[in-house]
């Protein structure tokens, strides 16, 4: 397996990254290819697709050994599930799969073809192994049964982000930041209303606490 590209996103650490791709469509990222793959012919026709699949490496979860069971955070971190019934990063092969919106393919004089995508759930610098087009009539299954995931529906928190703190963020990052916070970045087993959390996003440390379903931002600092 060869790394063909790396993604450049606003996430410098794992905490705060959405649990799945597409949950926060306002998230923007770009994919820059390694020099040997900057051949324009390899991208012919790609602009005709609205979405693509990214096949990538859980680069922060590479380990020699693997476990047949994992503890999904969405189940509270205390219920075992088979690794192949989850999307846990701790797998025999640390490979991730994400569906993202392709906004444009742009030729850069220095970097060659650069893909601009939205809704990605990848850490900045994540190695990408392959890119494939998303095909709606085969890849979408509206009637699919989703195991325990059907019992743990994603929910959104109410977010209170004081205007004087929200104004600290660049205008083009505000909606994405709100989307990340609505998804509740905390593991399901952490619910202390007095605990302060911090998400590193777009060069800022956004600190908050959660009580009774309301997330309140209390501090924003530039990293």
Secondary structure, DSSP 8 states (H G I E B T S, - for coil): ----EEEE-SBSSSTT--SSTTSSTT-EEEEEE-GGG--GGGGTTGGG-SEEEEEEE-TTS--S---SEEE-GGGTT-SEEEGGGS--S-SSS-EEEEEEEEEEEEEETTTEEEEEEES----TT-EEEEEEE--HHHH--TT---GGGGTS-----EEE--HHHHTTS-GGGHHHHHHHHHT--S-TT---TT--EEEEETTEEEEEEEETTEEEEEEEEE-
